[in-house]
Amino acid sequence: MELRHLRYFVAVAEELHFTRAAERLHIGQPPLSHQIQMLEDEIGAQLFERSKRWVRLTDAGQLFLEDARRILALAEQAADTARRVDRGEIGELRIGFTSATPFIAFFPKMINTYRKHFPGVTITLREMSTMQQITAIKERNLDLGFVRPPELEIPKSIILTKLRKDPLFLFMPTKHPLAKKNVIDLRKCNDEAFVMYPKNAGTGIYPQFIRLCKEAGFEPKIVQEAREASTIIGLVAAGCGITILPESLKSIRMKGVCSRPLTGISATTTLMLAHRAGEATPLIDAFSKLAISASK
């Protein structure tokens, strides 16, 4: 039994007239009559009573009509679901992000816009460090990730797409001598105590921080470590040291802390979107296009 046989049957059952049903289906009346006869032979029951002047459903036909309509509706629903999946309109996306990402204005705006345009997609957001995200994407526990350049070798199975560059700022107590300057030359910080993420935290900022200090001619003296940006800034407020973080974290307003941009074209950090190579599904494509557009 084919779906077209059910469609033929429903048309005849609703019109109760073979000629009108044939016109509705855009087929000839004799082929339609033949298909209905084949359907009745296949199921082993008479569905219509026929005379030269009228067509009526039998009791079997009445019950078969209910089931036929239900089957056709389910078939259309299945087809619609497949089309929506192919357009990236339904499904699930597991997305990672670093702790600093939500402080970038475009991120929450972009997520809200995506939810409005794709309400049928379930988004699971997970806060993870850059390297944790890279590992999770490689092991198929994440689909996408907002990461910072880890300055380490990335598996060839991971694709990184640049979204935007953010300036790096020096965060310091408001009474720090360098707070009087509008722009900070990192070479002036060679004797300073720093608060930073732990080396094993897997963040992209830590290795960049070390590299920038070396380029400025000194090894940084890290006196305190913390895994959260807000904690690091809190420790700066407590006078434990100074730190280097993306400009977006200026939105964490804490009394007793100020920030200034660093000199040099290398004093920037890039936000990137990571996903597995060769797996550009409609879901991933739609999200990636929106993220790239929103980040400009």
N, C-alpha and C positions, 0 to 999 in steps of 0.2 A: 504494500500500500504506500502510495506516494502522497506528498503534501498537495500536489496539484489535484489529485483525485478528491481530497477533502474540500479543496476550494471549489471544485466543480459541484460537488454535492451540496455545499452550503449555498451556493448561488441558486441552484434549482430549488432547494428547500425554502429559500427566502422569496423567490419569484413565483414559485409554484406554476412555472410555465417554462418549457424547455427553450422556446424561441427567444423569449426575453432574457433568460439566463445565458444563452449562447451569445446574444448581442452584448451583454454586460461583460462577458469573458473574452469577447473578440475572437470567438471561434465559431465554426459551423455548427448547426443544430444536429446533424447526423453524427458527427464525431463525439459531441457531448453526450448524446443518448447512448452511444456505444461505450463511452468511458464509465457512465453510471451503471450500465449493465455489467461491465467488468468488475466494478467495485462491489456490486451486490453479489456477484458470483464468488468473489474473493472472500468476503466476510460470511457468506452463507446465509444471508437474510435479505428479504425484500424490504427496501427502504421507501419505495413509492408505490402508490396505487395509481394506475394510469387509465384514462379513457380518452376518447377523441376530443372531449370538451374540458377536461379538468385533470389536474395532478394533485394528489394528496400524500402527505406523509403517513406511513404506517406507524404503529406503536414503536416498532424497532427503529424506524426512521426518526421519530421524535427524540428518543433517548440518544441515538447516534449523533443527532444534530448538536446536542449539548456538549458531548465529548469532542466532536469535530471542531466546534468553535474554540473550546478550551485548548486543544492541541495547536490550532493555528495561532492563537494568541501567544502561547508559550514559544512557538517557533519564531514569531516576530520579535518577541522579547529577547530570545537568544541571539537573533541576528542583530538587533539594536545594541545589545551588550557587546557583541564582537566589534561592531562598528565604533562604538564609543571607546573601547579598549584600544583599537587601532589608531584612534585620534588622540589618545592619551588623556581621555576624559574621566576614566574610572580606573581604580587599582589602588596600590599602596606604594608610597615612597618613604624610605628610611633615610633621613638626612642628618648628617653630623655637623657640628659647628663648634668652634673654639669659644672659650668663655668670654672673649672680648668681642666676638662677632655681633651679638645683639645690641651693642652700644653704637654700632654704625647705623646711621639713620635709615639707610636704604633697606637693611635686612628685615626689620619687622614690617615695614611698608610693603616690601616685595612678597613676604609670606602671606600677608593679608590679601594682597591683590591676587595671588595664586589661588588662595582658598575661595575667593569670590568667583573667579573664572572657572575653577575646576572643583566644584563642591562634591563631586563624586569620588575624588581622590582622598584617601586617608593618608595624612602626613604624620610620621613619627619623627620627632626631633630629639636628638641625643647630644648632650654637651660632652665633648671629648677633645683631648689634645690633638694636634696635627698628626703626630705619628700613630696615635691610637686610631684615628680615622683612616689613615692610609692602610693600616693592618686590617681594620674592619671591612673596608671596601674590597681589599684583596681577598679576604675570606668570605665575602658575600654576606656579611652581617649589616652592611650599609650599602645604599645605592649611590649616594652622593655625599660630598663633604665640603664644607667651607674651611679651607686650611690656609696657613701661612707657609711660605717657602721653608722647608725644613733644613735646607743646606746640607742634606744627606742624600745618598743615592736612593732614588725612588724606583720601585719595581716597574719593569717595562709594561706590565699589565695595567698600570694606572696612568690616566690622562689628566693633566692639569691645564685648566683654562684660566687665563688671567682675567680678573674682574675689575680690580681697581688698585691704585697705589695710595697708601696713606702715609703722611709724614710721621716720623718718630719724634717724640717730645721727651725732654728731660723733666721729670717730676721731682720737686724738692720742697723742703719747708719754706714757707713764705718769708722767713727771716734769713734764709741762706744768702750769702754774698752774691751768688750768681743770679739770684732772683731780680737783681737790678738791671740785668741785661735783657735786651729784646730777643736776641738769638744767642745760642750757646755753642761755642766751639768745644767739642768733646775733649780736645787736648788739655783744656783747662780743668778737667776732672780727674787727672791722673793720681791725685792724692786722696780722692774721695772714697767714702765707704758706700757700697751699693747694696740695695735690696733687689733680689731677682728670683725668678722661678728656679727650682732645682734643675740640675743638669739632666736628670733622668725623667723630667716631667713630659718630655716629648713635644715641647712647644717649638714653634718656628722662631720665636723672638729670642730665646736663649742663645742659640748658636750665632745669630746675627749680632746680638749684643756683644758677644765675645769677639767676633770678627771686627766690629766697628772700633772697639777699644784697642785692639792690636793695631789696626790701621792708624789710630791716633797716637800710637807709640807707647802703650802701657798695658799691663795685665790688670784687669779690674779686681779690686778687693771686695769680694762678696761677703758681707758680715751677717746677712740674714736672708733666709729663703722662705718662700710661701708659694702655694700652688694656685691661689686665686688672685686675680688682678686687684680686686677690691681690698684684699688683705695686704697686698704689697703697698698699695697707696696708703692704707691705714698705718703701716709700719713707717712709711715716710713721714706721715703726720706726727708720729710718735718720736721722730728724731733719730730713727735707727740708721738712716742713710738716704741716698737718692736713688732714682731708678730711671730706666728708659722703657717707654711703652708707646703703643700707637696713639695718635692724636685722638681717636674716637673715645678713649678712656678718660678724656677730660670731662666727659659727662658724669663721671663719678665725682660729684662735688663733695669734697671733704675739707672741713675747716682746718686751716693751717698748712694747706698744700697748694702750690702753684705749679705751673708748667710753662716751658718755653721750647720753641722749635730748635732743632739741631741744624748746624750748617752742613753743607755737603750734599751732593746728589745721591749718595749712597745711604743717606739717613732717611730712608723710606722703607716701608714694608708692603708687600703685595698680598692682597686677598685673592685666593684662587679657588676654583671649583673643581673638585676631583671626582672622577668616576672611572669605572673599568673600561679598558680599551675594547672596542669591538662589540659593545653592548649598548648602542644608542637606541634604546627603546622609545616608542612614542611618549611615554611618561617622562623619561629622562630628557628627551629632546625638548618637550614643551616647557619643563621647569628650567632647563639650561638657557633657553632663549629668553625667558622672562628675567632670569637672574642677570644675564649679560646686559639686557636692555635697561634694567632698573639700576644697575651699578654705574652707568655712564653719567 
